Amino acid sequence: MENLRSGFAYIFDFDGVLVNTMELHFEAYARACREFGISVEKKRFFNQAGMTGREQIRFFAERSGVDVEVEDVYRRKNELAADWTDRATDIRCNIALLDILRRTGVKVAIATGSTRRSILPIMEKFDIEVDAVVTSEDVERGKPNPDLFLEAAAQLGAPPERCVVVEDSDTGIEAARNAGMRAFRFYDRDSKE
């Protein structure tokens, strides 16, 4: 346990790392986009997890050659995602790791491309407590830009080179590297991707 306390801080992604919500995100985004004539590829959506919702919509709209008001699609996605809290399940092993780190005095944060409105009820449901929460509302750019992780490090008072990121997406791993941080890649064998 001493190695865990050796001056490192840990930053966890949320969706797909602490809770199983990626399928729910995909379902809401794909349906909202489809209503506006935008095609969303599931594999690319999952690989780009960590981008802000607006960035994802803009990406798929451009890829589909569709000119839309991103805010209209995003608002519709939020309407479709109203029951996430009830449908979300926990990823027990990572919540246990987070709890162990906190009990041993390690600073822990969540850095997510999601919004507070979508994650706070789920954090409450699974009793997830951290020292800092950084969401898409706190930064200009989502992953693979380093902004979310750098803001989390700043809130924890930890230099980037002393931070370890736990991530499940390609863009998240790239964002951690762009921030000068170490990263663990989490793969959920039970994922439906």
N, C-alpha and C positions, 0 to 999 in steps of 0.2 A: 504494500500500500504506500510505502514511502515514495516510490517513483511517481505515483499519481500526484503527490503533493510537492513535487520538485520545481515549483514555480510555473507550471503550465496552467493555462486556462482552457476550458473546453467549450466549443461552440457547436451546438446541434442544429441541423436543419429540422424542420417540423414534419411536414407532409412526406410520408414514405420512410421516415427515420424514427420518429416517436409515435406516430399514429398512422393507421392505414386509411388515408383519405385520398390518395392519388386517383383511384378509380372514380371516386365521387367528383373530384375536380374535373377529370376527363369527361365524365358523363355530362356535367353541367356546361362546360365549355363547348363540347362537341355539339350538344343540342342547340345552345344559343347561337353558335356560329352557323350551324346548318340552317337555322331559321332566317339568317341573313345571306344565305348562298355561299358560305365559306366552308371549305373542306378542311378537316383537322385529322392529321395522321397520328394515330395513337403512339407509335414508337417514337416519333419525333417529339410529340408532346411530352412524353415521359422523360426523354433525354434532355429536353430543355427545361425541365422543372427547376424552379428557382428564378426564372424570369418573372417579372411582374405579370399579372393577368393582362394588363393593357398591352404589354410587350408581346405576349403570346398571341393575343387577338390580332394585333398589327402585323405580326409575322405571317400568320396563316391567311389573313386577308390579302396581303401583298402576294403571297405564294399562289393564292387562288385567283388573283387578278380582279378582286372585288374592292370597290371603293365604298367604305362604310364609315359611319361615325363610331369610333371605337367605344366611346362612352355609352352609346345605345346598346351595343352588344354586351358590354361589361355589366350594365344595369340588368339586362335580361339574364345573364349568367347568375347574378346574385339572387334574382327571383327564383331561379331553378335550384339554388343551393340552400334553400331555407331549412331543410331538415338534416343537414350534415351532422350536427351534434349527436342526434339519435343513432345515426348509421355508422359513425366512426368507431373503429376498434383500435385498441392500443397495440403497440409493438413492445411487449413486456420486457424483452432483454435490454433494449436501449433505455427504457424508462428506469429499469433497475440499475444500469450503469450510471445514468444521470444521478439517481438517488445516492448511490455509493460515493460518487465524486463529491456531491454536496455534503454528505455526512462526514467526509474526511477533510473538509475545509477547502476544497478546490472550487474556484470560481467557475460558474457555468452560465451560458447564455443560449438563447434560441435566436437564430437568424433565418428568416423565412421570406420568400417572395409573396406569401399570403398576407392578408390584412389582420389587424387585431380583432375585428368583428368576427372573422371566421375561426381564429385560433383560440381566443380567450375562453369561450364556452367549453371547448374540447379540453383545454388545459385544466379547467375546473372539474370537468367530468372525471378525468383520470388523475387528479391531484398532482399535477406537474408543477413544481416550483423551481424557479431559476433566479439568478441574480440580475439578469437583464433580458429584455425581449426587444428585438429589432425586427420590424416588418417593412413591407414595401412602402408604407406611408412615411418611413423615416429617411428614405434615400431617394435620389433622383433616378438611379439605374439599378436594375436587378442583376442577378447572376447571368452571365459569367463575369460581369464587372465585380470588383472586390468590395464595393461600397457597403453591402450588408455586413460582411465579416469585419471590415475595418471599423464600422460603427459599433459593432458588438464588442470588439477588443477595446475600443475607447471607453465604452460604458463599464467594462470590467476593470479598466485600468491596467491592461496587459499589453505588452508590446506584441505586434503581429507574429514575430518569430518565436514567441512563447505560447502560441495558441495552437490547439489541435481541433480540427473541424471533423465532425461526423456527418457524412453526406451520402446520398444515394443516387444523385444524377450527374451526368457528364458536365453540365454547366456549373453545378455546385463544386465539383472537384476543380474545375478550371478557375472558378472564382477564388477558391481557397489558395490555389497556387499563385494567382494574380495578386493576392493579398500578402504573399510571402509566408503563408502558414502551412503547417503539416496537415495531412488529411487522411482519414480512414474512410474507405468506401464500404458502405453497408449494402449488402444484397439480401433481399427478402426472398428466400426460396419459395415461400408460399404465395408470392405475388402473382396476380392474374395477368400481368403485362404480357 
